Each structure stands twice: as C-alpha cells, then as structure tokens.
Amino acid sequence: MSSLESAQRYFNLAADQMGLSANMRKLLLTPEREVKVQVAIERDNGEVATFIGYRVQHDNHRGAFKGGLRYHHEVDADEVQALATLMTWKTAVVDIPFGGAKGGIQVNPKELSAGELERLTRKFIDQIHEILGPDKDIPAPDMGTDAQIMAWIYRQYSKYHGDCPGVVTGKPLELHGSVGREEATGRGVSIIAAETMRRLNRDIKGATVALQGFGNVGSFAAKFLYDAGAKVLGISDAFGGVWNKDGLDIPGLLAYANKNRGVQGFPGGDSVTNHELMTSKVDILIPAALGGVLTKEIAELAQAKVIVEAANGPTTPDADEVFERREILVVPDILANAGGVTVSYFEWVQNCQHFQWELDRVRNELHKIMVASFDKVWTTAEQKKIPMRTAAYIVGIGRVGRATQLSGIS
C-alpha cells in the first residue's frame, strides 16, 4: 500500500466514525493545487542535470499552506500529496493557524556539491515563487534539507518580492530563524512520550526506551528523554545499532555519533540489529527515521508497550491492525511529531512581529500546545473507544471541516 493510499485509508476510518458524506470526503481529500516543475542546473563539471520538483498545496481553510520541502531520490507525486494531506491534519490537531502542503525534489542531495545544491534550490524557487509567500505557502526543512537550504529559499524569494523572512521557517538564527526550532520535533516527541506514561500511571523517569533513527529528531528525542530520567536502552541508524541493558550514555553517544557519523561501534554498548531493536522489550519504541518500517511482521513480534511515531508514516496499516489487536498503544505521527511545525509557527509569528522570542518562551509555549493537543486526542479516543490515530484524525478533520463549512464555497 502506497503512502497516499495509507493516508486516505486513515482518513476514511475517521470519516466513517464522523459520518461524513461522500461529497465532503472528496472536498477534504482533494488538494487545492499540485505543481510539478522541471529544474535544470549546470553541474560543476559543466554537464546539465535535470530534476523534477513538486509542491502540493492541500488545504488552506485554516490558514496559509504549511509544509516541509524534502530532497530525496524517491520523492514522487503520490508521496508528496500524502505528506501534504498529513500536514493539513497535523496543523489542525495542534490547532495552529495553518493548512497543509508539502514539496520535494527527486534528487539524492549527497551526490551534489554545496554549489550544485544552491543552484538547484534557487532554480526551484524561480519556478514556484509565485505560489509561495508568508500569507500563501510557507516551506520548512524536511528530509535532505536544512537551515542552509531554507536560507537560500528566503534570499531567492526576496529577489522577487522584497525582504520577506516569513516566507520560510527553519532558517539560521542569523537570518531570522527561531531559537528552539532545530530541537523542536525531538522535544515534542519527548513531551508526548512523558504525557503518555503519565496517562498510563507511569513516570517517564525510569521508563525504558528504544529509538530507531538518530538524525535530528531521534538524537534530540534521546537527549530530552535521557534528561528526564528515561533509560534509553537502544538506538539504531542507517549503519547499525547499539544496545546497553543498563541504559546508554546519551551525551557520550551524541559526541561519538557526531565524530563517527553514526552509532555503530560505540564502546558504551553492544551491537544490535535494526530488527532486534524494534522487537525489543521496552516501555516505549520510537521510530524516528523513514516511513513504513513497522510492518505486520514487526508488529507481531514487537514487545514494546507504547509506540510513539516520531517519523512520518512509520507504521503500515496492516501493522496498525496488529498493534490494535495486541493492545499496543500507538501515538500517531500527526500528534507525536508536530513539535516541529509548532515551533515553525512560532518562527513565523516572530518574523511577522519583527520580534525575537527567548528560548524559555519557545519551550514553554511548545509544551503547552503539545500537552493540550495530547489531552484532546486522548480524551477523544477514550470517549469513542477508538485508537489514538483515529481520534487524532477526527480532531484534525473536524477542525478543518468546520473551517471549510464556515468559509463557504465561492
């Protein structure tokens, strides 16, 4: 099942609970705009290379389109549409005034030099700048992109429209970014993990955790959970994994991974495979890398009590059914990893105000929004006796649907 089919399936499960008509379902699922462009650049060796870029603007009834821009060799139209749809529900679940969008370029950024990446980014913005803007569509970092790429977007857009830092979030601090943005998704995941334990009458302190993925999200989530007193037993990345039954030294592992570009070989633990980690006996399993990693096979073998989805779409629909049957609680991605878009919202607000917030304010505001959103989804799930994923979709779809009806069709 493709990512788009999965997103539509989860939508329909919630829509069935809500009694949505076929016409309303079509209206809420259909993107407002899909753009596909050719992006041709000159390589450093003089050759011309051509890439395909996408921007899907799904829904803006609750505010400007908002969503990341990813550079990955497997980016395609269906994936971008699915992720744009998820962004619509995600921004609604945390109740920030944005809609949903997503973009991407079909490219392996590791195969391009810094100069080639800059040319690619600026040429892509040349193609789509007219549909972007702080009150239209606001990109952000995603897989394969970072603050530097957001800086190029900001400056290239400004060539056409004048200085406008609010057109993109996730920028460097020197170019009107926000403190706390880099850590935001991982911090949000740790907040949701702690709230889940609290609702289960457990303390995050002493809870055992395994993380699949140690990039930006996984590393910050591990750090904040470690700081909160959780025992992070295992971590894996694209090259290998490490396990310590007494808990890993996360500060030491962070320093080691930064130096060695991965966790494999860390002297503070034993080697572990990705499969062993995801089926390990822990309180909390956090998939924080690619989508589709929690398959039906993994779900049948999983021993975690709780899954907190830090990645986008890490659980397949078949696996979801197994987790539900086995009464393993899954906290869905559109809630668990919404810390990033929430602090992107804070960055946008600061850009609009031309006023910089301090880190404590960013963190406190993030904590309030994540806890309130978690409580809303948890209460909905309890009242309707449904999985948290369906409850999160009901919350998100309900808010978007009401905004759509109130806006009218004109």
Steps between C-alpha positions, in 0.01 A plus 500: 500500500642839397538789742211678327274195532593471868418867565165464326424180692559668835290797386211271408515312831450831679244621246295185562494579872394857422235405245648724227321499166675390181496859372662634816764228493591589140516870586729446800728249327552677167805730491438860399808510279768259376810641330765297317800680352819427312811622681809505278841604632857502380716253695849592616644300210302698244234236435131589513293301752121502511291427810127492569359720776158492663285721722158380609272747678231293662278727711509860625163548667667545841789715377791514258632174359783362714731206442852375456718471194692175461790406274501125446551271203166323561283812512197467273160663452307247712738530795489880493119501481475257792733712713315820408176338614660393828620857557143625474386271781820555701470879513135459594572246777734747673258783412742741334369730223646324197385261233700218345754482218813308407772522243796308375762451234589156369871513574761341722649810668810303604596473133505879451761752610401797715506723192279260305252481788482878514438527126235227519320672787506846345383368162213313669389821673521681165238251379257518793553837675166635380308241704711553815478778758455564874122519445490234226735204552792469741754219445726354771781243528429132452698191402814602313461874562620726778535858624749586223255399230227702672736800495540466123121480461453815708754701303387375157135573578599847624655579162149495355293631790726709723640399838258244642638264770152362579486316166689203645573357845789299636743776397837564666482725807710758314224525238201538733458138603368405843687364797368154583399417141773240439410305813124548469385171349713292736392707800136458398547122475645491852208706634249262340686195633492644853129585474423150376677347800313738731165390355605138554579583865872467433784746537730570207783478752623142488298411190696295245529630143629382162542740207524406133671794334759741639478800271370838608175369648632181658807661654309785663225264619764275656669796670179638652377158612839431659484838675152408629637181659391244241735207430581497129606138449549491125548721196546409133571699187558423132836336570440296816381506858616500859340351813567522873260325737592747776439805282719680248710804584317734263735801532791269426315338210413839350865603505605163352236509223594856401863399467443161334184578301300227668447297815661178377805405704412716801706352787223556755280219369466184294411474132131452418315460170211720398264200520618411850454856617147537365390173658676562832323497836469867596233733631523739204610437141562815293536462122676823400625436148320391181139406437371144479755344737245349739360222284247230585788259569664743743167575666441131574840478671506841671534499878471875563204621705476832313598616150564875462525588130774759457531428125231566239301186426729244667217251559330317214121456517541122539733556794253746651235228508741264675594763760132562569428128536797456732401812699830677434434873521605700192533878531467618137742713303257788441507558876836362617726682251305827480756687713691604188210670324391655830833677548499585129179683581680683780776597256244633253330700777835650601575592138159666467555690826865582425568393857716214629381267778730353763558124519301457823195655338529275193531190717217598735263582214589171328437304819156659545390424145630142496340414835164659408500319163587168663220543755247575225595191299521274806157612624347447155648150482369412846151637442455329163701187593714529187876493430692822552575528128132504411436745784774734374352492150154574640637804684689624194229427243236651727686830528573519127146397411343767719732765358408386148127520569527840666708636210238398244558412136569803285 
